[in-house]
Amino acid sequence: MTGASARESLGHDEPDAFDRQAARYDAWYDAPLGSVAFREEQDALRPLLAGLSYPRLEVGVGSGRFAAALDVAVGIDPAPAALALAARRGIRVAVAQGERLPFPEATFGGVLFLTALCFVGNPLAALLEARRVLRPEGRIVLGLLPSEGPWGQHYRALAAAGNAYYQRAHFFTRAELASLFAAAGLRPVRARSALFWPPAGGPVGGTAREGDDLAAGFSALLLGVARTTPV
Ligand SMILES: C[S@@+](CC[C@H](N)C(=O)[O-])C[C@H]1O[C@@H](n2cnc3c(N)ncnc32)[C@H](O)[C@@H]1O
């Protein structure tokens, strides 16, 4: 399968696309485009995790590729087939939704959402839940395909053309993210950017950069808890 077509072919009107196509989604990371994207996204994310304490949770962990690579021990996801793959990678998993996490408050040093917040039905509720299970010094790490970037634009075009998988996603603009963070009582602490090439023309490869760059296809954001109480 070439270029972006592996990920494009997911979905197709299947209501449980994440579950039914877990193995196929996972295999995308072994294809030429996916493996380059995986490496670049890790380059963007890894420095943001450097100071985070353990244990760490990934919400929407999927098949656990990132969790295993980034030393994240625990993952939740509503898709059992994806979790079975994550468990094989050594991740402790639970079937759950980000909007209602099955953990007590102040459990984790870090909570990650990697290309997952865009698929969560109620992202504000999920961020508030992430806050609840974070320890006081903990941080949230987001990996996103911003709406303005080449990857967000590409997947939005696929959704507009009828791809059911991407029709379920909401690719956030920077303005939407700022409102969401303010509502959740979160503040951006650090940002890194990657994937400066369009998926249709890739893989090109490159290195992640510090800062939130509007030209990036992938944004990695580190969020801390703001002093103000969420609304
Ligand atoms: C694009 S996949 C990303 C998986 C993994 N984080 C990765 O980057 O490989 C999005 C994941 O979000 C999960 N998801 C969908 N709705 C969710 C929700 N409400 N709470 C938590 N995860 C959800 C899906 O089941 C899917 O595994």
The ligand as an SDF file (V2000), in Angstrom:
LIG
                    3D

 27 29  0  0  0  0  0  0  0  0999 V2000
   -6.2520    7.2260   15.7340 C   0  0  0  0  0  0  0  0  0  0  0  0
   -6.3420    6.0980   17.0550 S   0  0  0  0  0  0  0  0  0  0  0  0
   -4.8350    6.4730   17.9510 C   0  0  0  0  0  0  0  0  0  0  0  0
   -4.3330    5.2940   18.7390 C   0  0  0  0  0  0  0  0  0  0  0  0
   -2.9570    5.5150   19.4020 C   0  0  0  0  0  0  0  0  0  0  0  0
   -3.0050    6.5880   20.3600 N   0  0  0  0  0  0  0  0  0  0  0  0
   -1.9170    5.7900   18.3360 C   0  0  0  0  0  0  0  0  0  0  0  0
   -1.5260    6.9430   18.1940 O   0  0  0  0  0  0  0  0  0  0  0  0
   -1.5250    4.8550   17.6400 O   0  0  0  0  0  0  0  0  0  0  0  0
   -7.5840    6.8370   18.0760 C   0  0  0  0  0  0  0  0  0  0  0  0
   -7.9700    5.9910   19.2630 C   0  0  0  0  0  0  0  0  0  0  0  0
   -8.8990    6.7180   20.0700 O   0  0  0  0  0  0  0  0  0  0  0  0
   -9.7980    5.7820   20.6090 C   0  0  0  0  0  0  0  0  0  0  0  0
  -11.0060    6.4600   21.1120 N   0  0  0  0  0  0  0  0  0  0  0  0
  -12.1380    6.7700   20.4410 C   0  0  0  0  0  0  0  0  0  0  0  0
  -13.0350    7.3340   21.2700 N   0  0  0  0  0  0  0  0  0  0  0  0
  -12.4600    7.3740   22.4960 C   0  0  0  0  0  0  0  0  0  0  0  0
  -12.8800    7.8360   23.7890 C   0  0  0  0  0  0  0  0  0  0  0  0
  -14.0860    8.3890   23.9730 N   0  0  0  0  0  0  0  0  0  0  0  0
  -12.0340    7.7050   24.8240 N   0  0  0  0  0  0  0  0  0  0  0  0
  -10.7990    7.1570   24.6470 C   0  0  0  0  0  0  0  0  0  0  0  0
  -10.3400    6.7190   23.4490 N   0  0  0  0  0  0  0  0  0  0  0  0
  -11.1550    6.8220   22.3960 C   0  0  0  0  0  0  0  0  0  0  0  0
  -10.0490    4.8220   19.4680 C   0  0  0  0  0  0  0  0  0  0  0  0
  -10.6230    3.6030   19.8930 O   0  0  0  0  0  0  0  0  0  0  0  0
   -8.6670    4.6870   18.8730 C   0  0  0  0  0  0  0  0  0  0  0  0
   -7.9630    3.5840   19.4030 O   0  0  0  0  0  0  0  0  0  0  0  0
  1  2  1  0
  2  3  1  0
  2 10  1  0
  3  4  1  0
  4  5  1  0
  5  6  1  0
  5  7  1  0
  7  8  2  0
  7  9  1  0
 10 11  1  0
 11 12  1  0
 11 26  1  0
 12 13  1  0
 13 14  1  0
 13 24  1  0
 14 15  1  0
 14 23  1  0
 15 16  2  0
 16 17  1  0
 17 18  1  0
 17 23  2  0
 18 19  1  0
 18 20  2  0
 20 21  1  0
 21 22  2  0
 22 23  1  0
 24 25  1  0
 24 26  1  0
 26 27  1  0
M  CHG  2   2   1   9  -1
M  END
$$$$
